[in-house]
Amino acid sequence: MSPVYQIIIISIISGMLTYTINVKLKKGGVFGSALIVMVSGLLYKFYLEQHFPGIVATFPAVATTASYAGMVSEKYVKNIWQMGIVGLIAGTLFFAGSTAFSDNSEAWFRGVGGTLGTIAAIACFAFISINKLYTRYVIPKNSSCQNQATQ
């Protein structure tokens, strides 16, 4: 499987799992993120690295990025499917950033918490902005068309 798809899938799943622990199980964002980061690191180190040599080496970093995004409030991301979209955005940004600095990967991962947290924040802000624009401009137009059609 292509590294792009691996990064996107890992990001979506990790974000959705963190969101579930955070919001649905009401354990909090910090606990949810910490659990996903720990499990992803252990899973990669002790299982995936040996049994799936084609898996991306950035597996734990991608999962960490998405877990930070999964700490978002239910006020802004209403359900798990919306969190999947945030995970998609975070994975895409992670891949774009890692390929932009592929000649010097050390520079990309220097200060990992800051870089990954920034990617997660940008993904959340992008989703929230798109969602606000959609609900403000697209839904009112569609609802007025539907109201006229039913009259």
C-alpha positions as CSV (number, residue, x, y, z in Angstrom):
1,M,0.0,0.0,0.0
2,S,1.2,3.5,-0.8
3,P,2.7,5.5,2.0
4,V,0.2,8.3,1.3
5,Y,-2.8,5.9,1.9
6,Q,-1.1,4.5,5.0
7,I,-0.6,8.0,6.5
8,I,-4.2,9.0,5.7
9,I,-5.7,5.8,7.1
10,I,-3.6,5.9,10.2
11,S,-4.5,9.5,10.8
12,I,-8.2,9.0,10.3
13,I,-8.4,5.9,12.6
14,S,-6.2,7.5,15.3
15,G,-8.2,10.7,15.4
16,M,-11.5,8.8,15.5
17,L,-10.2,6.6,18.4
18,T,-9.0,9.6,20.4
19,Y,-12.2,11.4,19.8
20,T,-14.2,8.4,20.9
21,I,-12.2,8.1,24.1
22,N,-12.4,11.9,24.7
23,V,-16.0,12.6,23.9
24,K,-18.0,9.4,23.8
25,L,-16.3,7.6,26.7
26,K,-15.9,11.0,28.6
27,K,-12.3,10.2,29.6
28,G,-10.9,13.5,28.4
29,G,-8.6,14.6,25.5
30,V,-5.3,14.2,27.3
31,F,-6.0,10.6,28.4
32,G,-7.4,9.7,25.0
33,S,-4.4,11.1,23.2
34,A,-1.9,9.6,25.6
35,L,-3.5,6.2,25.2
36,I,-3.4,6.3,21.5
37,V,0.2,7.6,21.4
38,M,1.4,4.9,23.8
39,V,-0.5,2.1,21.9
40,S,0.7,3.3,18.5
41,G,4.3,3.4,19.6
42,L,4.3,0.0,21.2
43,L,2.3,-1.5,18.3
44,Y,4.8,-0.2,15.8
45,K,7.9,-1.1,17.8
46,F,7.0,-4.6,18.9
47,Y,4.7,-5.8,16.1
48,L,4.3,-3.8,12.9
49,E,8.0,-3.1,12.3
50,Q,8.8,-6.8,12.3
51,H,5.7,-8.3,10.6
52,F,4.8,-5.5,8.2
53,P,8.1,-4.1,6.8
54,G,6.3,-2.0,4.3
55,I,4.5,0.1,7.0
56,V,5.6,3.7,7.1
57,A,8.3,4.5,9.6
58,T,6.3,7.6,10.7
59,F,3.4,5.4,12.0
60,P,3.7,6.7,15.6
61,A,4.2,10.3,14.5
62,V,1.1,10.2,12.3
63,A,-0.9,8.6,15.1
64,T,0.3,11.2,17.5
65,T,-0.6,14.1,15.2
66,A,-4.1,12.7,14.7
67,S,-4.5,12.0,18.5
68,Y,-3.8,15.7,19.1
69,A,-6.5,16.6,16.7
70,G,-8.9,14.2,18.4
71,M,-8.6,16.3,21.6
72,V,-11.0,18.8,20.0
73,S,-14.2,19.8,21.8
74,E,-17.5,18.3,20.8
75,K,-18.7,21.9,20.5
76,Y,-16.7,22.1,17.2
77,V,-16.6,18.6,15.9
78,K,-20.1,17.1,16.5
79,N,-19.6,13.4,15.7
80,I,-17.1,10.8,14.8
81,W,-17.6,11.2,11.1
82,Q,-16.7,14.8,11.3
83,M,-13.6,13.7,13.2
84,G,-12.8,11.4,10.3
85,I,-12.7,14.5,8.1
86,V,-10.4,16.2,10.6
87,G,-8.2,13.1,10.6
88,L,-8.1,13.2,6.8
89,I,-7.0,16.8,6.8
90,A,-4.3,16.1,9.5
91,G,-3.0,13.2,7.5
92,T,-2.9,15.2,4.3
93,L,-1.0,18.0,6.0
94,F,1.4,15.6,7.6
95,F,2.2,14.0,4.3
96,A,2.5,17.3,2.5
97,G,4.9,18.6,5.2
98,S,6.9,15.5,5.4
99,T,7.4,15.4,1.6
100,A,8.3,19.1,1.5
101,F,11.1,18.4,3.9
102,S,12.0,14.9,2.7
103,D,15.6,15.8,1.9
104,N,16.1,16.8,5.5
105,S,13.7,14.7,7.6
106,E,15.6,15.7,10.8
107,A,14.4,19.3,10.3
108,W,10.9,18.1,9.9
109,F,10.8,16.2,13.2
110,R,12.9,18.5,15.3
111,G,10.6,19.6,18.2
112,V,8.1,16.9,17.3
113,G,5.5,18.0,19.8
114,G,5.4,21.5,18.4
115,T,5.3,20.4,14.7
116,L,2.7,17.7,15.2
117,G,0.5,19.8,17.5
118,T,0.6,22.6,14.9
119,I,-0.5,20.3,12.2
120,A,-3.4,19.0,14.4
121,A,-4.4,22.6,15.3
122,I,-4.4,23.6,11.6
123,A,-6.5,20.6,10.7
124,C,-9.0,21.4,13.4
125,F,-9.2,25.1,12.4
126,A,-9.6,24.2,8.8
127,F,-12.5,21.9,9.5
128,I,-14.2,24.3,11.8
129,S,-13.8,27.1,9.2
130,I,-15.1,25.0,6.4
131,N,-18.0,23.8,8.5
132,K,-19.0,27.3,9.6
133,L,-18.9,28.5,6.0
134,Y,-21.0,25.5,4.9
135,T,-23.6,26.0,7.5
136,R,-23.8,29.8,7.0
137,Y,-23.9,29.9,3.2
138,V,-24.8,26.5,1.7
139,I,-27.5,25.1,4.1
140,P,-29.6,28.3,4.1
141,K,-29.8,28.4,0.3
142,N,-30.7,24.7,0.2
143,S,-33.4,25.0,2.9
144,S,-35.0,28.0,1.2
145,C,-35.1,26.0,-2.1
146,Q,-36.7,23.1,-0.3
147,N,-39.3,25.3,1.4
148,Q,-40.3,26.8,-1.9
149,A,-40.6,23.4,-3.5
150,T,-42.9,22.1,-0.8
151,Q,-45.3,25.1,-1.0
